[in-house]
Amino acid sequence: MARRCRIGVVGCGFFAQNHLHSWKSLAGEGAELVAVCDLSEEQAKAAARSFSVPAAYTDMADMISNEALDLVDIVTQVNTHQTLVSMALDAGIATIVQKPFGLSLAQCQEMLAQSRATGQFLAVHENFRFQHPHVMIREILSEGRIGDPTWGRISFRTGYDIYAGQPYLRAEERFIVTDVGVHVLDLARVFFGEVRHLSAELQRRNPDVKGEDTATMTLRHRSGAVSVVECTYGSRQQPDPFPVTLIEIEGTTGALRLDADLKLSISSGGTTEVIDTDAPVLDWAERPWHVVQHSVQVTCHHILECWLAGVPASISAEDNIKTYALCDAAYRAATEGRNVRPECERP
Ligand SMILES: NC(=O)c1ccc[n+]([C@@H]2O[C@H](COP(=O)([O-])OP(=O)(O)OC[C@H]3O[C@@H](n4cnc5c(N)ncnc54)[C@H](O)[C@@H]3O)[C@@H](O)[C@H]2O)c1
């Protein structure tokens, strides 16, 4: 019989619903959702009921000692990540943690060091690079259809009420850069490569939130390319592109542009081709969330395949810390008013 992966999901709140659906859908690929855990017994039991999971826990330590788990998927808020990741790694279990990886670069470094020391699989659930339009853009770039990328803009601007689903975001001291900025900075790495230095302007445009809700960042990549990476939850634009990331990339021989309707224009050699990059609507998904929901399942699938093959995920802790270092550099750049090299770029 093909190898199975016995999975326990920790945190059964807002975003975990997408993970629970994904793991259930991946049953045919070897995923076996055997336990769920939430501090709230009601939430844990509700998830177990909805997704036919045999066991529900309110304490991750109990779940670990009672179940023979292969993989723990942590979908709690960032203030709990290090404690829970550390507990799972200590128990010798492969671990996935939602973004943002940790509360600080130091925390991320400690988790990475622990996974290296124990030789444990540790992945960060970074799903934007697995959104269907972004996968297609990556393919077009790797085929050289616009030559070498030299300039780009990656833009996530919305006025959608994200606080309705995630009220805790109002109180985050480090807010948009580590919330959605981490995703768009990851895309910048994927499209243009590693970053030599960056500058950042941060704004708090909504007086009812604690941290910055707008970030405008300029990145110089090692390749020489420059990218403008921006995000806001305070946009007044209509129509609002939410939840689409708008992307423009100029290369040495052509250019591409992803619009809010998910149409991708690719210009090269005097002609422009327009292709549809919309994602399939999975049987558990609904518009307009379907692109994000599809990306969560693709991310889970990628991690599962890597675990089964015994290789690190492309979104390993090792990789994701480079994206986290960009967030950290953006805060320093904004505070110090200058270009900053990300931590992993320092001599
Ligand atoms: N990748 C994305 O696109 C995306 C989108 C939204 C949220 N997220 C991330 O998902 C994570 C969870 O966010 P959310 O909005 O679902 O939060 P949430 O507060 O809705 O859910 C978190 C759940 O974890 C539970 N919990 C907290 N501590 C626990 C512990 N020690 N043991 C067991 N359960 C515990 C809480 O009771 C809660 O039910 C965050 O890191 C967030 O940034 C990612």
The ligand as an SDF file (V2000), in Angstrom:
LIG
                    3D

 44 48  0  0  0  0  0  0  0  0999 V2000
   -1.8140   32.3110    4.0400 N   0  0  0  0  0  0  0  0  0  0  0  0
   -2.8620   33.1290    4.0840 C   0  0  0  0  0  0  0  0  0  0  0  0
   -3.3210   33.5970    3.0630 O   0  0  0  0  0  0  0  0  0  0  0  0
   -3.4780   33.4460    5.4260 C   0  0  0  0  0  0  0  0  0  0  0  0
   -4.7090   34.1120    5.5270 C   0  0  0  0  0  0  0  0  0  0  0  0
   -5.2480   34.3440    6.7950 C   0  0  0  0  0  0  0  0  0  0  0  0
   -4.5420   33.9480    7.9290 C   0  0  0  0  0  0  0  0  0  0  0  0
   -3.3340   33.3350    7.8080 N   0  0  0  0  0  0  0  0  0  0  0  0
   -2.5350   32.9340    8.9800 C   0  0  0  0  0  0  0  0  0  0  0  0
   -3.1670   31.8310    9.6290 O   0  0  0  0  0  0  0  0  0  0  0  0
   -2.8400   31.8560   11.0300 C   0  0  0  0  0  0  0  0  0  0  0  0
   -4.1400   31.7320   11.8180 C   0  0  0  0  0  0  0  0  0  0  0  0
   -4.9280   32.8700   11.5570 O   0  0  0  0  0  0  0  0  0  0  0  0
   -6.5210   32.8410   11.7860 P   0  0  0  0  0  0  0  0  0  0  0  0
   -7.0340   34.1130   11.2440 O   0  0  0  0  0  0  0  0  0  0  0  0
   -7.0890   31.5550   11.3420 O   0  0  0  0  0  0  0  0  0  0  0  0
   -6.5740   32.9200   13.4020 O   0  0  0  0  0  0  0  0  0  0  0  0
   -7.7910   32.5190   14.3480 P   0  0  0  0  0  0  0  0  0  0  0  0
   -7.6090   33.2790   15.6140 O   0  0  0  0  0  0  0  0  0  0  0  0
   -9.0920   32.6280   13.6280 O   0  0  0  0  0  0  0  0  0  0  0  0
   -7.5670   30.9550   14.6240 O   0  0  0  0  0  0  0  0  0  0  0  0
   -6.5140   30.4900   15.4230 C   0  0  0  0  0  0  0  0  0  0  0  0
   -7.0500   29.3480   16.2860 C   0  0  0  0  0  0  0  0  0  0  0  0
   -5.9460   28.8060   17.0020 O   0  0  0  0  0  0  0  0  0  0  0  0
   -6.3920   28.4420   18.2890 C   0  0  0  0  0  0  0  0  0  0  0  0
   -5.2150   28.3630   19.1840 N   0  0  0  0  0  0  0  0  0  0  0  0
   -4.4670   29.3830   19.6870 C   0  0  0  0  0  0  0  0  0  0  0  0
   -3.4710   28.8910   20.4510 N   0  0  0  0  0  0  0  0  0  0  0  0
   -3.5760   27.5490   20.4090 C   0  0  0  0  0  0  0  0  0  0  0  0
   -2.8320   26.5040   21.0080 C   0  0  0  0  0  0  0  0  0  0  0  0
   -1.7910   26.7430   21.8090 N   0  0  0  0  0  0  0  0  0  0  0  0
   -3.2130   25.2230   20.7790 N   0  0  0  0  0  0  0  0  0  0  0  0
   -4.2740   24.9630   19.9800 C   0  0  0  0  0  0  0  0  0  0  0  0
   -5.0370   25.9220   19.3900 N   0  0  0  0  0  0  0  0  0  0  0  0
   -4.6820   27.2020   19.6090 C   0  0  0  0  0  0  0  0  0  0  0  0
   -7.3730   29.5270   18.6730 C   0  0  0  0  0  0  0  0  0  0  0  0
   -8.2540   29.0820   19.7030 O   0  0  0  0  0  0  0  0  0  0  0  0
   -8.0740   29.7890   17.3450 C   0  0  0  0  0  0  0  0  0  0  0  0
   -9.2500   29.0240   17.1960 O   0  0  0  0  0  0  0  0  0  0  0  0
   -2.0690   33.1620   11.2600 C   0  0  0  0  0  0  0  0  0  0  0  0
   -0.6900   32.8840   11.3020 O   0  0  0  0  0  0  0  0  0  0  0  0
   -2.4130   34.0130   10.0440 C   0  0  0  0  0  0  0  0  0  0  0  0
   -1.4100   34.9450    9.6930 O   0  0  0  0  0  0  0  0  0  0  0  0
   -2.8100   33.0680    6.5810 C   0  0  0  0  0  0  0  0  0  0  0  0
  1  2  1  0
  2  3  2  0
  2  4  1  0
  4  5  1  0
  4 44  2  0
  5  6  2  0
  6  7  1  0
  7  8  2  0
  8  9  1  0
  8 44  1  0
  9 10  1  0
  9 42  1  0
 10 11  1  0
 11 12  1  0
 11 40  1  0
 12 13  1  0
 13 14  1  0
 14 15  2  0
 14 16  1  0
 14 17  1  0
 17 18  1  0
 18 19  2  0
 18 20  1  0
 18 21  1  0
 21 22  1  0
 22 23  1  0
 23 24  1  0
 23 38  1  0
 24 25  1  0
 25 26  1  0
 25 36  1  0
 26 27  1  0
 26 35  1  0
 27 28  2  0
 28 29  1  0
 29 30  1  0
 29 35  2  0
 30 31  1  0
 30 32  2  0
 32 33  1  0
 33 34  2  0
 34 35  1  0
 36 37  1  0
 36 38  1  0
 38 39  1  0
 40 41  1  0
 40 42  1  0
 42 43  1  0
M  CHG  2   8   1  16  -1
M  END
$$$$
